[in-house]
Amino acid sequence: MFDGNVLNQGLVSNSTIETGITLTGGRLTGTTTNNGTIADVVFVGAQLSGGTLSGTITNSSQIGGTISNVQLAAGTTLKGGKLAGEISGVPEKPALITDAEIAPGTVLSHVHLSSTVQLPEDVVLGPGVGPATLEDFGLTDENLATQDEESLSQLEPAAWGVLDPEQLERIPPEAFTGIKSEQLAEISKETLAALTPEQFEQMPADALGGLTKDNLGGLSPDVINRVTPDHLDALDSDEFKQMPGEDVAKFLVYLDANKVSAEDVEPQVPPGWEIDPNTGALTAPVGTKVTLRALPPETDSSYPVLVVPNVSDIEAGFGLSGRGTPLKEGMNRSLEDENLTEFVISQPNEKNGVLIVEGTGESEGIRYSFIPDADNAIVVDTDQIPIGLSVDEGGFYLVTTPEGLQFKVIPTPHDPVGLSKALSGGEVIVGEEGDVLMEQNGQTQPGHSTYQVGIFDPLIKPAPEGVPSGLYLPESRTSSEPAMVVYSDGTMQTFKPTFLKPETFIEEGYEWNQEIKDIVFKADGTYSFRYKGHPYVVEANFGIEISDIDDGESVEAEIVYQNGIVTYTVAIDASAQSSPQARQPRKGKKARRSKHKGRVKRQDR
């Protein structure tokens, strides 16, 4: 029992700290009852309870020691072990908790939690509980840029779990010579995507052993292209084999076959997968979602408002470094199986990756434009699913190749740059699901918004004679008639209105009402669903409202329904448009919110 202040330089066991007393430093073991303050200690015992903890408290007990019912002083850091009971910090400067296991029923308040904290479902999160921040670890954006090998190696592993992509990019490449595997393990998948090739090349190969099934798939194609046999040997094979199929495929198709061979890769190949030692072609289990090799991002600065999604390179195959049967060959053979031999698939413009399906012979002059849904290809059993074309429940075409790859092709503008020109240089963002955001610069039609969101008809037609390049909308915002875009090359396409980010709209639809079932995004831009057993459809209006989001403001996706009218609000995130999938970010632009309106109709009346 201590009733005087203690500076501990050794080991204190089975003790009580009296009210008003402070014990500082050293190690504590056994059972410690705290009625005062304990600061900067390493706990290696069975139970520490009560009082105030201050400074840095490390629980490294090997016997599952628990810290319970404690008050955490301003700025306290609590690392490791188990926590139980009531754990509370102070509102002015919440405590930081890292690497800890929270017991069921624990009540937390005014604390920040790192990504390494294990939370049970029934934990009680009181006021002031939130994710750890860079400042909790004594870091700022500015001093990230001044890190060197020594300082970076000393950063607490949990600190890496709070870095966002922009912060990771700020760290000088030469500092990465000091990174450790336990630090690399904490970086989120989204943040790891921002790792630059220059940073990667400075990392010691053995640090890659810290990559996990949850973040390894975040490495960008440019970084994967720098991987050597030494890097492959350093990877944790068990973690690699537990990655989702699309992440395994992504890693293998972006490797550089001039640096690594099928023999180098073979030890990492998951059960059920195969790699041909001669061709490098990959085979994955039926039902596996895989990633196909994409074209490199466009860097044409002439159109800083042009963004197109990740598009497969149809000259590449599903294999090491894109080897194996080219996707183009498989797709053309699929057309042959449908007796569509007069149609040929090509990808004439590598900058936008648009597929052109062009007729020959008696079908000469007929052309369609699509983009393959490269991020959602699956492996199918061609004995059960015929090679060729089919249509999914939304009306989108599915291609099944002889190699057993099936993916959707999505209607798209045949010339995104030409579309921007038709809009007098207006912004064009081609979405991954067929939604296209268009900004019409200059004069707009009376009663219509500057912005439109549409899904294009893939058929490319000759423009009406004498009609100049531009966007032509129907008179009514609620018209069922399509709009028309005339390109400067004398061609035209039509589009119907739809909502931005269809996947988000569907997610919000299910959350909005639990009785809504079977929401499907359709190739005509509508959404079908069932409500209380009855079929309904949502049709978007022409025109949307877009406004900037103030700094610090967040916008949650939302659906509001009133008197047959749906209002859908969703953020257009500027940072998302600067992702590796984007061809050109919106330089200098703020994040924005968009507001769409549409109509709900019952289909069985």
Residue pairs with C-beta under 8 A, 6 or more apart in sequence:
1 15
1 16
1 18
2 15
2 16
2 17
2 18
2 21
2 23
3 18
3 21
4 21
5 21
5 22
5 23
5 24
6 12
6 17
6 21
6 22
6 23
6 24
7 24
7 25
8 23
8 24
8 25
8 26
8 27
8 28
8 41
9 25
9 26
10 26
10 27
11 26
11 27
11 28
11 29
12 23
12 26
12 27
12 28
12 29
12 32
13 28
13 29
13 30
13 45
14 29
14 30
14 31
14 32
15 28
15 30
15 32
15 33
16 32
16 33
16 34
16 35
17 23
17 32
17 33
17 34
17 35
17 36
17 37
17 38
17 51
18 35
18 36
19 35
19 36
20 36
21 35
21 36
21 37
22 36
22 37
22 38
22 39
23 36
23 37
23 38
23 39
23 41
24 38
24 39
24 40
24 41
24 55
25 39
25 40
25 41
26 41
26 42
27 41
27 42
27 43
27 44
28 38
28 41
28 42
28 43
28 44
28 45
28 48
29 43
29 44
29 45
29 46
30 45
30 46
31 45
31 46
31 47
31 48
32 38
32 43
32 45
32 47
32 48
32 49
33 49
33 50
34 48
34 49
34 50
34 51
34 52
34 53
34 70
35 50
35 51
36 51
36 52
37 51
37 52
37 53
37 54
37 73
38 48
38 51
38 52
38 53
38 54
38 57
39 53
39 54
39 55
40 54
40 55
40 56
40 57
41 57
41 58
42 58
42 60
43 57
43 58
43 59
43 60
43 61
43 65
43 67
43 81
44 60
44 61
44 62
44 65
45 61
45 63
45 65
46 61
46 63
46 64
46 65
46 66
47 65
47 66
47 68
48 59
48 65
48 66
48 67
48 68
48 70
49 67
49 68
49 69
49 70
49 85
50 68
50 69
50 70
51 70
51 71
52 70
52 71
52 72
52 73
53 67
53 70
53 71
53 72
53 73
53 76
53 78
54 72
54 73
54 76
55 73
55 76
55 77
56 76
56 77
56 79
57 67
57 76
57 77
57 78
57 79
58 79
58 80
59 65
59 67
59 78
59 79
59 80
59 81
59 82
59 100
60 80
60 81
61 81
64 81
64 82
65 81
65 82
66 81
66 82
66 83
66 84
66 103
67 78
67 81
67 82
67 83
67 84
67 87
68 83
68 84
68 85
68 87
69 84
69 85
69 86
69 87
70 85
70 87
71 88
71 89
72 78
72 87
72 88
72 89
72 90
72 95
72 110
72 111
73 89
73 90
73 95
74 89
74 90
74 92
74 93
74 95
75 93
75 95
76 89
76 95
76 96
77 95
77 96
77 97
77 98
77 136
78 87
78 95
78 96
78 97
78 98
78 100
79 97
79 98
79 99
79 100
79 158
80 98
80 99
80 100
81 100
81 101
82 100
82 101
82 102
82 103
83 97
83 100
83 101
83 102
83 103
83 106
84 102
84 103
84 105
84 106
85 103
85 106
85 107
86 106
86 107
86 109
87 97
87 106
87 107
87 108
87 109
87 111
88 107
88 108
88 109
88 110
88 111
88 126
89 95
89 109
89 110
89 111
89 128
90 110
91 110
91 127
91 128
94 110
94 111
94 112
94 128
94 130
95 110
95 111
95 112
96 111
96 112
96 114
96 132
96 136
96 137
97 111
97 112
97 113
97 114
97 117
98 114
98 116
98 117
98 132
98 156
98 158
99 114
99 116
99 117
99 157
99 158
100 116
100 117
100 118
101 117
101 118
102 108
102 117
102 118
102 119
102 120
102 123
103 120
104 120
104 122
104 123
105 122
105 123
105 124
106 120
106 123
106 124
107 123
107 124
107 126
108 123
108 124
108 125
108 126
108 129
109 126
109 127
109 128
109 129
110 126
110 127
110 128
110 129
111 128
111 129
112 129
112 130
112 131
112 132
112 133
112 136
113 119
113 129
113 130
113 131
113 132
114 131
114 132
114 136
114 158
114 161
114 162
115 131
115 132
115 158
115 161
115 162
115 186
115 188
116 157
116 158
116 161
116 186
131 162
132 158
132 161
132 162
133 162
134 140
134 141
134 144
134 159
134 162
134 163
134 167
136 162
137 155
137 156
137 158
137 159
137 162
139 155
139 159
141 167
141 170
144 167
144 170
144 171
145 170
145 171
145 172
146 172
147 155
147 171
147 172
147 175
148 172
148 174
148 175
148 178
149 174
149 175
149 177
149 178
150 178
151 175
151 178
152 171
152 175
152 176
152 178
152 179
153 178
153 179
153 180
155 183
157 180
157 182
157 183
157 185
157 186
158 186
159 186
160 183
160 184
160 186
160 187
161 186
161 187
161 188
163 187
163 188
163 191
164 191
165 190
165 191
165 193
165 194
165 575
166 194
166 575
167 191
168 187
168 191
168 192
168 194
168 195
168 199
169 194
169 196
171 199
173 196
173 198
173 199
173 201
173 202
174 202
175 202
176 199
176 200
176 202
176 203
177 202
177 203
177 204
179 203
179 204
179 207
180 207
180 210
181 206
181 207
181 208
181 209
181 210
182 210
183 207
183 210
184 203
184 207
184 208
184 210
184 211
185 210
185 211
185 212
185 215
187 215
187 218
188 215
188 218
189 214
189 215
189 217
189 218
190 218
191 218
192 215
192 218
192 219
193 218
193 219
193 220
193 579
193 580
194 220
195 219
195 220
195 223
196 222
196 223
197 222
197 223
197 225
197 226
200 219
200 223
200 226
201 226
205 228
205 230
205 231
205 233
205 234
206 234
207 234
208 231
208 234
208 235
209 234
209 235
209 236
210 236
211 235
211 236
211 239
212 236
212 239
213 239
213 240
213 242
213 243
216 235
216 239
216 240
216 243
216 247
216 251
217 243
217 244
217 246
217 247
217 248
217 250
217 251
219 251
220 580
221 250
221 254
221 294
221 580
224 250
224 251
224 254
224 255
225 254
225 255
225 256
226 256
226 259
227 255
227 256
227 259
227 260
228 259
228 260
229 259
229 260
229 264
232 260
232 264
232 265
232 267
232 268
235 268
237 267
237 268
240 248
240 251
240 268
240 270
241 248
241 268
241 269
241 270
241 271
242 270
243 251
243 270
244 289
245 284
245 285
245 288
245 289
245 290
246 289
246 290
246 291
246 375
247 291
248 270
248 273
248 284
248 290
249 282
249 284
249 288
249 290
249 291
249 292
249 318
250 291
252 265
252 275
252 282
252 319
252 320
253 282
253 291
253 292
253 293
253 316
253 318
253 319
253 320
253 321
253 322
254 293
254 321
255 265
255 320
255 321
256 321
257 280
257 320
257 321
257 323
258 321
260 320
262 275
262 276
262 277
262 278
262 280
262 320
263 277
265 275
265 320
266 275
266 277
269 275
272 284
272 285
273 282
273 283
273 284
273 285
274 282
274 283
275 281
275 282
275 283
275 319
275 320
276 282
276 283
276 319
276 324
279 319
279 323
279 324
280 319
280 320
280 321
280 323
280 324
281 317
281 318
281 319
281 320
281 323
281 324
281 325
282 318
282 319
282 320
282 324
284 290
284 379
285 379
286 379
286 380
286 381
286 404
287 378
287 379
287 380
288 378
288 379
289 376
289 377
289 378
290 318
290 377
290 378
290 379
290 405
291 374
291 375
291 377
292 312
292 313
292 316
292 318
292 327
292 372
292 374
292 377
292 405
292 407
293 312
293 313
293 316
293 322
294 310
294 311
294 312
294 313
294 353
294 374
294 581
295 311
295 312
295 313
295 350
295 353
297 580
297 581
297 582
297 583
298 306
298 308
298 351
298 352
298 583
298 584
299 583
299 584
300 306
300 351
300 417
300 583
300 584
301 584
303 417
303 420
303 584
304 584
304 585
304 586
304 587
305 420
305 425
305 426
305 427
305 428
305 439
305 584
305 586
306 416
306 417
306 420
306 427
306 428
306 583
306 584
307 428
307 429
307 430
307 577
307 582
307 583
307 584
307 585
307 586
308 352
308 353
308 371
308 416
308 430
308 582
308 583
309 371
309 430
309 431
309 432
309 581
310 374
310 375
310 432
310 580
310 581
311 352
311 353
311 354
311 371
311 372
311 374
312 327
312 353
312 372
312 374
312 407
313 322
313 327
313 347
313 350
313 353
314 326
314 327
314 328
314 331
314 345
314 347
314 355
314 372
315 326
315 327
315 328
315 347
316 322
316 323
316 326
316 327
317 323
317 324
317 325
317 326
317 327
317 403
318 324
318 325
318 327
318 403
318 405
324 403
325 401
325 402
325 403
327 372
327 401
327 405
328 345
328 346
328 347
330 401
330 402
330 403
330 405
331 345
331 399
331 401
332 344
332 345
333 387
333 401
333 402
334 387
334 388
334 389
334 399
334 400
334 401
334 402
335 341
335 343
335 344
335 345
335 388
335 389
337 386
337 387
337 388
338 388
338 389
340 389
342 359
342 360
342 361
342 362
342 363
343 357
343 358
343 359
343 360
343 363
343 366
344 357
344 358
344 360
345 355
345 356
345 357
346 355
346 356
346 358
347 353
347 354
347 355
347 356
348 356
349 415
351 417
351 583
352 415
352 416
352 417
352 583
353 371
354 369
354 370
354 371
354 412
354 413
354 414
354 415
354 416
355 369
355 370
355 371
355 372
355 409
356 367
356 368
356 369
356 414
357 367
357 368
357 369
357 370
357 458
358 366
358 367
359 365
359 366
359 367
366 459
367 414
367 459
367 460
368 411
368 458
368 459
368 460
369 411
369 412
369 413
369 414
369 456
369 458
369 460
369 493
370 397
370 409
370 410
370 411
370 412
370 458
371 409
371 410
371 412
371 430
372 399
372 407
372 408
372 409
372 410
373 407
373 408
373 409
373 410
373 432
373 433
374 407
375 432
376 407
376 408
377 405
377 406
377 407
378 405
378 406
378 407
379 404
379 405
379 406
380 400
380 404
380 405
380 406
381 404
382 400
382 402
382 404
385 400
385 406
386 400
387 400
387 401
387 402
388 399
388 400
389 397
389 398
389 399
389 400
390 397
390 398
390 400
391 397
391 398
392 398
392 408
393 520
394 520
394 521
394 522
394 523
395 522
395 523
395 524
396 408
396 409
396 410
396 434
396 523
397 408
397 409
398 406
398 407
398 408
398 409
399 406
399 407
399 408
399 409
400 406
410 432
410 433
410 434
411 434
411 455
411 456
411 457
411 458
411 523
412 430
412 434
412 436
412 456
412 458
413 419
413 428
413 430
413 436
413 456
413 485
413 493
414 460
414 487
414 491
414 493
415 487
415 489
416 428
416 430
418 487
418 488
418 489
419 428
419 436
419 438
419 485
419 487
420 426
420 427
420 428
421 469
421 487
421 488
422 469
422 470
422 471
422 485
422 486
422 487
422 488
423 438
423 439
423 440
423 441
423 470
423 471
424 440
424 441
424 442
425 441
426 438
426 439
426 440
426 441
427 437
427 438
427 439
427 586
428 436
428 437
428 438
428 439
429 436
429 437
429 572
429 577
430 436
431 437
431 500
431 501
431 502
432 581
433 501
433 502
433 503
433 521
434 455
434 456
434 498
434 502
434 523
435 453
435 454
435 455
435 498
435 499
435 500
435 501
435 502
436 453
436 454
436 455
436 456
436 495
437 451
437 452
437 453
437 500
437 572
437 594
438 451
438 452
438 453
438 454
438 471
439 450
439 451
440 450
440 451
440 452
440 471
441 450
444 450
445 473
447 475
447 477
448 473
448 477
448 542
448 543
449 542
449 543
449 544
449 545
451 543
451 544
451 545
451 546
451 594
452 471
452 473
452 483
452 495
452 497
452 542
452 543
452 544
453 497
453 498
453 499
453 500
453 540
453 544
453 594
453 596
454 483
454 495
454 496
454 497
454 498
454 525
455 495
455 496
455 498
455 523
455 524
455 525
456 493
456 494
456 495
457 482
457 493
457 494
457 495
457 496
458 493
459 493
460 491
460 492
460 493
461 491
461 492
461 493
462 490
462 491
462 492
463 486
463 487
463 490
463 491
463 492
464 486
464 492
467 486
467 492
468 486
469 486
469 487
469 488
470 485
470 486
471 483
471 484
471 485
472 483
472 484
472 485
472 486
473 483
473 542
474 481
474 482
474 483
474 542
477 541
477 542
477 543
478 541
478 542
478 599
479 542
480 539
482 494
482 495
482 496
483 494
483 495
483 496
483 497
483 542
484 492
484 493
484 494
485 492
485 493
485 494
485 495
486 492
487 493
495 525
496 524
496 525
497 525
497 539
497 540
497 541
497 542
497 543
498 525
498 526
498 540
499 505
499 525
499 527
499 540
499 568
499 570
499 596
499 598
500 544
500 570
500 572
500 594
500 596
501 557
501 570
502 521
502 527
504 557
504 570
505 521
505 527
505 557
505 559
505 568
505 570
506 519
506 521
506 527
507 557
508 557
508 558
508 559
508 568
509 516
509 519
509 527
509 529
509 559
510 516
510 519
512 559
512 561
513 531
515 531
515 532
516 529
516 530
516 531
517 529
517 530
517 531
518 528
518 529
518 530
519 527
519 528
519 529
520 527
520 528
520 529
521 527
522 528
525 539
525 540
526 537
526 538
526 539
526 540
527 537
527 538
528 535
528 536
528 537
528 603
529 535
529 536
529 537
529 538
530 536
534 602
534 603
534 604
535 602
535 603
535 604
536 600
536 601
536 602
536 603
537 600
537 601
537 603
538 566
538 598
538 599
538 600
538 601
539 598
539 599
539 601
540 596
540 597
540 598
541 596
541 597
541 598
541 599
544 594
544 595
544 596
545 594
545 595
546 572
546 592
546 593
546 594
546 595
547 592
547 593
547 595
548 590
548 591
548 592
548 593
549 555
549 571
549 590
549 591
549 592
549 593
551 590
555 569
555 570
555 571
555 591
555 593
557 568
557 569
557 570
557 571
558 568
558 569
558 570
559 566
559 567
559 568
560 566
560 567
560 568
560 569
561 567
561 600
564 599
564 600
564 601
565 597
565 598
565 599
565 600
566 597
566 598
566 599
566 600
567 595
567 596
567 597
568 595
568 596
568 597
568 598
569 593
569 594
569 595
569 596
570 593
570 594
570 596
571 591
571 592
571 593
571 594
572 591
572 592
572 593
572 594
573 591
574 585
574 586
574 589
574 590
574 591
574 592
575 591
577 585
577 586
578 585
578 586
